[in-house]
């Protein structure tokens, strides 16, 4: 996962025109791209993600509750490569 660059603490979050500043938007995009995905069932073959992304199965059946994306893809399929942890 790429490093998340924290915005300057004294910079504006919202510009004078009322939209998110570029710096704040970039930071929020980085945070969102690395947050925990929650769903029902296994993510394998269903959820596309980058390496290191985590997924939690809210049904929690058979001990397979949390998964981590360990491979970028399998045969070009970016929804594959999840491993139960």
PyMOL commands that set and color helices and strands:
alter all, ss='L'
color gray80, all
select helices_A, chain A and resi 22-33+61-63
alter helices_A, ss='H'
color red, helices_A
select strands_A, chain A and resi 37-39+54-57+66-69+82-84
alter strands_A, ss='S'
color yellow, strands_A
deselect
rebuild
show_as cartoon
